[in-house]
Amino acid sequence: MDLSFTELRQLVGLSVEEAADELGYCPSTVYRWERGETAPKASVYRALEVLARFDAKPPLIESDSDLHFRFIDLFAGIGGLRIGFQGIGGHCVFTSEWDRFAQETYRHNFRDNHKLHGDVRDYSEEPELIPEHDVLLAGFPCQPFSIAGVSKKNALGRPHGFLCDTQGTLFFDTAQIIAHHKPAAFVLENVKNLEGHDGGRTFSTIMNVLRNELGYHVQSRVINSASWVPQKRERIFIVGFREPNGFRLDDLELPPVEKGPRLRSILEPNESVDTKYTLTPRLWKYLQDYRKKHEAKGNGFGYSLFGPDDVARTLSARYYKDGSEILIEQRGSRPRRLTPLECARLMGFERGDRNWSIPVSDTQAYRQFGNAVVVPVVEFLATAIKPYLAEALAGANGRQQCETERLVAVG
């Protein structure tokens, strides 16, 4: 492996402190290696290379699935989409995530010996650099883009279609990769408001690209996470298959929201939570005054208090600022924020026998969970897709075998 010390350490999924402990050096020495002030011995590189190839840490997701397929994880965040599809037998062959703190959390929880890549735009320009895959997963950010009429572009002699309409957006980069690799299926995730953005024109263009430009059979549905976790979080999922099949996203029977779990299922007892998560008197007064000011104006802005029998509002990436959208009541004291561990449970990353490692600061953890998908929703969707994906892959393999036999016969 021709990698730097830092790249090898990250590939193995070790923090600096863990690397120091694993390699038998003091942390200050390892930090000097990180900063390039000194260089480690060749034996250190060899030790990390061995760990990278034969990491003994058990996988986050144990799968006994009879389905085996390859997938790529774009705009991966901390890996919420990956968990669901790895659980039905998928093997991740490529990951792209630009945020270095999200990369750190991802590496800590998925040690699968492939390099974690940054900006996906570098690969949409040369999609052949991405390994072949059967399924593409992408939680692409929704960037606003304007849409000019096709007739006007024709009059000006300009190209139309996704090469023009979505140029400069991250959806465009996703579409470029789909166009090149033609995976059997893809699953895209975005905020609910994608449907209504720019009067619905953005979503219409996206669906036109996927259906008419790329030729996929595409369905979409907004799903509320409150059926699985104590949080009202609505996200749109877009599922596409290269070949038609019987999958019907709208026909999936979701667990009833009213029977979903309550906050007590993810909360630590208040008395056992570090007091640093309790709001300071100054912040609590500010939030109360802010709410009173807007209530006087007839607005609904302000903090939200929740108890153990409630279902929370949507956790956002700004939660680290004041925690105002989800404050937990504490009898005889000021309310508190959720802890990062409670956020991991609220988003379904820490669930049952699945333990989630949080190697970053509280601020970064709040941002990561606020930007993530709710894992049990993805697991539900992946399980529903599984038989149709198996059918699609079997059909593709059969066609490939027939083509191979034809070429042999002609030759």
C-alpha positions, 0 to 999 in steps of 0.5 A: 500500500502506497499510503501515508501514515495518516491514511493508513491509520484512517483506513484501519479506523483508529484514532490517534490515541487508539493507534498509539495504544495499538502500536505501543507508542505514546500519543505525543509521538503519534501526533508528531507523525501526523503533523509530519514533524517526524517519520515513523519506522518502516515497522510501523507502516508494516503493522498498520498494513497488516491491520488494514488487511486483517482487521479483527474488529467484527463488522457493524452489520452481521448478515446471513443473507443469501443475496450478494451484491455490490453497492456504492455509497455516495454523499455517505455522511456517517453511513445510514443508507449503507447499514440497511443495504449491507444488512441484506447482503450488500458489499460496499465497494466505494464510498464518497463523503467530503466532510472530514469529521463525518469521514472519521465517524464512518471509518470508525464504524465501517472498517472494510479496507477500501479508501474513503474518497472525498468530493464526488465531483472528481469521480463524476467527471471520470466515472470509470474510476468508480468500481462496477456495482449493482446498486447506487446509494446517494443521499445527495444534497438538494442544491437549487438550480434554474430550469430553462425551457427546452424549446428556448435551448433548442432555438439557441442551439444549446443541449438540453436534458440533464447535461444542461438542466442540472449542470453544476448540481450534485444531482448532476454528478449522481446522474453522470455516475448512473449513466455510466455504470447503469446499476441494476437499481438505485436508492436516493434520499432527500428532504421532504421539501424536495418535492415542492422546491421551486413550485415542483419544477426541481423534482419534476426535472430530477424525475424526468432525468431518471426516467426519460434521460436514463431510462429507469423505472422510478418511484418515490415516497415520503416516509415518516420515521415515527413508525420506528423511532420517537421522532417525526422526521419525513424524508423522500426516498426515490427508488429506481430499477433498470428493468421493470418489476413488481416493486410498488413503493406506494403499496408498502405497508408501513408500521402505524405511526401511532404505535411507534416508540416514545422517547423513554425508549432512547433516553438515559435517566436524567440523574445519570446524564452529565450536567453539561447537557443541562441548559445554562441559566442564561441560555434558558432565559434567552430561549424563554424570552425569545418564545414569548416575543414570538408568541406575542406576534402570533408566531410559533417560533421557540423551543420545544419541551418533551417528556418520556412519553412524547415523540420529538420533532425533527433533529436538525444539524443546528442542534449543537447551537442551543438544542431548542427543537428537542429539549428534555424536561428535568423535574426541579431543574432547567431542561437539557439537550439530548446527549450524542448517544441519545441522538444515535438512538433517536436516529436508529444507529445505536439499536438493539445489539448494534453499538455505534462509535462516536469518535468526534466532538459533541458539536460534530456528532450533533451535526452528523446525526442531524444530517443523517437518515433514520436507519430503521427506515432504510432497513425496512426499505432495503428488506422490501427491495431485496426480493426484487433486487435478487430478481433483477440481478438474476436476470442480468446474470442470465442475460450476460451468460447468454451473451457470453455463449453467443460470442463464443459461438460466433467466435 
